[in-house]
Amino acid sequence: MEIDAPELSIQLRQLAYLAAVARSANWTDAADQLGISQPALSQSMHELERRFGVQLFEAVGRRRVLTAEGRQAVSYSREILNTTEDLRTDLRATGSAMHGRLRVGMIDAASLYVLPEAIRSFRLDHPEVDLELTVAPSTPLLDGLRALEHDIVFVTGPVVGPQLDSRPVVEEPLFLYGPPDGDPATGDWVMYPATSRTRGSIDRFFTDEGWSPHIILESANPAVLAQMVGLGFGWSILPEAVGEAGPFQLEKRRAGAVAQRLLVAAWRQSASPNPRIEAFRAAAGA
């Protein structure tokens, strides 16, 4: 099949610029991150549109947003850029040594008390690997994993879908904490966001109890919730390692766990074999 010469002249730099525009709040921020001027970025994107032969952006007010074709181009650009980086780092590897980057995402709980030892041991055992950590809620981490922004993530399970593989790391009991007196059925609550996976398991407990909690504050960070309980803001349901640590050392208001959450490791099924991912999984017990 004959391929037009201009079609072969798309540069990796242009694809990197396109990926930067997609992940930035605006073109000015993207240009600053790339270390180029905004006119130079615009010119590069116009040239990329010409090479692709499609419109990648459309004007919405004063903003330029990705078209459907632009979003598809971004997806392919991320895949090409990450495959290129994997090729570069894998070619640098010699023998059993590992080089290059590993992009790990994890929820707060994983970074606070579940995986610090795994992180420490991985860095000691593999100093040649550039370990990049991102701490965020489960849903954005899984979105980032599918978008090729992370290599492996540790999130609240279960994880389902045709694109991802997962393995359990730990099943964590959650306990009721609050003031020494008062009624949790009618009291104020500080809680994980309604969209979080942890909140889903807690909401099932509320349903079983017949409670409609009055939630006055939401935070994805369990340490923040524990602090609010300690300051007398209300009730919460937390892991023991968070609720009974720190300056307040909260006391359980029920003896047993009221909910459970599963922490899992997840990665893309389509990813090529990666010794860095396997080594981190082993360190994390996944």
C-alpha positions in Angstrom: 0.0 0.0 0.0 1.3 3.4 -0.9 1.5 6.0 1.9 1.6 9.7 1.2 4.9 11.2 2.3 3.2 13.9 4.5 1.5 11.1 6.5 4.9 9.8 7.5 6.1 13.1 8.9 4.0 13.3 12.1 6.5 13.8 14.9 6.5 12.4 18.4 6.9 16.0 19.6 3.6 17.0 18.0 1.9 14.0 19.7 3.4 15.0 23.0 2.1 18.5 22.5 -1.4 17.2 21.8 -1.4 15.0 24.9 -0.3 18.0 27.0 -3.1 20.1 25.7 -5.6 17.4 26.5 -4.5 17.1 30.2 -4.1 20.9 30.8 -6.8 23.3 31.9 -6.0 25.6 28.9 -3.5 26.1 26.1 -1.5 28.7 28.2 -0.9 26.1 30.9 0.0 23.5 28.3 2.5 25.8 26.7 4.1 26.6 30.1 4.4 22.9 30.9 6.1 22.3 27.6 8.4 25.2 27.8 7.3 26.8 24.5 5.2 29.8 23.5 1.5 29.6 23.0 1.8 30.7 19.3 4.3 27.9 18.8 2.0 25.4 20.4 -0.9 26.6 18.2 1.2 26.4 15.1 2.2 22.8 16.0 -1.5 21.8 16.5 -2.5 23.4 13.2 0.2 21.5 11.4 -0.9 18.2 13.1 -4.4 18.9 11.9 -3.1 19.3 8.4 -1.1 16.1 8.6 -4.1 14.1 9.9 -6.5 15.8 7.5 -9.2 16.3 10.2 -10.2 19.1 12.7 -8.9 18.2 16.1 -10.2 21.3 17.9 -13.3 23.5 17.8 -14.0 26.9 19.3 -16.5 27.0 22.2 -16.6 30.7 23.2 -13.0 31.7 23.9 -11.9 28.1 24.5 -10.7 25.5 22.0 -11.9 22.0 22.9 -11.2 18.6 21.4 -13.5 17.3 18.7 -14.4 13.6 18.7 -11.6 13.1 16.2 -9.3 15.0 18.5 -10.2 12.8 21.5 -9.4 9.7 19.4 -6.1 11.2 18.3 -5.2 11.9 22.0 -5.9 8.3 22.9 -3.6 7.0 20.1 -1.0 9.7 21.0 -0.8 8.5 24.6 -0.5 4.9 23.5 2.3 5.8 21.0 4.2 7.9 23.5 4.0 5.4 26.3 5.0 2.5 24.0 7.9 4.6 22.8 9.0 5.3 26.4 8.6 1.6 27.2 10.8 0.7 24.2 13.4 3.2 25.3 13.5 2.0 28.9 13.4 -1.7 28.0 16.3 -1.3 25.5 18.3 0.3 28.3 17.8 -2.7 30.6 20.6 -5.2 30.8 20.5 -8.6 32.3 18.2 -8.6 35.3 18.6 -4.9 36.0 15.6 -2.6 35.5 15.7 0.9 34.3 13.2 3.7 33.4 10.0 4.8 35.0 7.1 3.2 36.8 3.9 5.2 37.3 2.0 4.0 40.3 -1.4 5.4 41.4 -2.9 4.7 44.8 -5.7 5.9 47.1 -4.9 7.7 50.3 -5.2 4.6 52.5 -2.6 2.8 50.4 -0.1 5.6 50.6 -0.8 6.4 54.3 -0.5 2.9 55.9 -1.0 -0.1 53.5 1.9 0.3 51.1 4.6 2.5 52.6 6.8 -0.5 53.2 6.3 -1.8 49.7 7.3 1.6 48.3 10.4 1.7 50.5 11.5 -1.8 49.7 10.9 -1.3 45.9 13.0 1.9 45.9 15.8 0.2 47.8 15.8 -2.9 45.6 15.5 -1.0 42.3 17.2 2.4 42.5 17.5 2.5 38.7 13.7 2.8 38.4 12.2 6.3 38.3 9.2 5.7 40.6 6.3 8.2 40.0 3.5 8.2 42.6 0.1 9.7 42.2 -2.4 9.8 45.1 -6.1 10.2 44.1 -9.5 8.6 44.5 -10.2 5.3 42.9 -12.3 6.4 39.9 -9.8 9.0 38.6 -7.0 6.5 39.0 -8.8 3.9 37.0 -9.7 6.5 34.4 -6.0 7.4 34.2 -5.0 3.7 34.0 -7.2 3.2 31.0 -5.9 6.5 29.5 -2.3 5.1 29.8 -1.4 7.7 32.4 -0.5 5.1 35.1 1.1 1.6 34.8 -0.5 0.1 37.9 -3.0 1.5 40.5 -4.1 0.4 44.0 -7.8 1.2 44.4 -10.9 0.2 46.2 -12.3 -2.9 44.5 -13.8 -4.7 42.9 -12.4 -3.7 39.5 -14.4 -5.1 36.5 -14.2 -4.5 32.8 -12.6 -6.1 29.7 -9.5 -3.8 29.7 -8.1 -4.4 33.2 -6.7 -7.2 35.3 -6.7 -7.0 39.1 -5.5 -8.9 42.2 -6.6 -8.4 45.8 -4.1 -6.8 48.2 -6.0 -6.6 51.5 -9.5 -6.6 52.8 -9.9 -3.9 55.3 -12.5 -3.7 58.1 -14.1 -0.3 58.7 -15.3 0.8 62.2 -17.8 3.3 63.7 -16.2 6.3 65.5 -17.9 9.2 67.1 -18.6 11.1 70.3 -19.0 9.1 73.6 -22.7 10.0 73.8 -25.3 10.8 71.2 -27.1 8.8 68.6 -25.4 8.1 65.2 -28.8 7.6 63.6 -29.6 11.3 64.2 -26.2 12.9 64.7 -24.0 14.8 62.2 -21.6 12.8 60.0 -18.3 13.5 58.2 -17.9 11.0 55.4 -16.2 9.9 52.2 -17.7 11.5 49.0 -20.9 10.0 47.7 -19.1 9.0 44.5 -16.3 7.1 46.2 -16.1 3.3 46.2 -15.6 3.2 50.0 -18.7 5.2 50.5 -20.7 2.6 48.5 -19.9 -0.2 51.1 -20.7 2.2 53.9 -24.0 3.2 52.4 -25.1 -0.4 52.4 -24.5 -0.4 56.2 -26.7 2.7 56.5 -29.4 1.0 54.6 -29.2 -2.1 56.8 -29.5 0.1 59.9 -32.3 2.2 58.4 -30.3 5.4 58.9 -30.4 8.5 56.8 -27.2 10.3 58.0 -27.0 14.1 58.1 -23.6 14.6 56.4 -22.0 18.0 57.0 -18.6 17.4 55.5 -17.1 15.1 52.8 -13.5 14.3 52.2 -11.7 11.5 50.3 -8.8 11.7 52.8 -9.6 9.4 55.8 -7.1 11.3 58.0 -9.2 14.5 57.5 -12.3 12.6 58.5 -10.6 11.3 61.7 -9.5 14.8 62.6 -13.0 16.1 62.2 -14.4 13.4 64.5 -11.7 14.2 67.0 -12.7 17.8 66.9 -16.3 16.9 67.7 -17.9 17.5 64.3 -19.7 14.2 64.3 -19.6 10.5 63.4 -17.7 8.6 60.7 -16.7 5.1 59.6 -13.0 4.6 59.2 -10.2 2.1 59.0 -8.7 1.3 62.4 -5.2 2.4 61.3 -6.6 5.9 60.7 -9.2 6.2 63.4 -7.0 5.2 66.2 -3.8 6.9 65.1 -2.8 10.6 65.3 -3.4 13.0 68.2 -7.1 12.1 68.8 -6.8 8.3 69.1 -10.5 7.8 68.5 -12.5 5.0 70.2 -14.7 2.5 68.4 -18.4 3.0 69.2 -19.2 -0.6 68.2 -17.0 -3.6 68.9 -17.0 -5.1 65.4 -16.5 -3.9 61.9 -19.6 -2.3 60.3 -18.3 -2.5 56.7 -15.4 -3.9 54.6 -13.5 -2.6 51.7 -11.2 -4.4 49.4 -7.9 -2.9 48.2 -6.8 -4.2 44.8 -4.0 -3.7 42.4 -5.1 -3.1 38.8 -3.3 -2.9 35.5 -4.1 -3.0 31.8 -4.5 -6.4 30.1 -3.1 -5.0 26.9 0.2 -3.8 28.5 3.3 -5.6 27.3 5.2 -7.7 30.0 6.8 -5.2 32.3 9.3 -6.3 35.0 8.9 -3.1 36.9 5.1 -3.7 37.3 5.8 -7.3 38.3 8.4 -6.2 40.9 6.1 -3.6 42.5 3.2 -6.1 42.6 5.5 -8.6 44.4 6.5 -5.9 46.9 2.8 -5.0 47.5 1.8 -8.7 47.9 -0.4 -8.6 44.8 
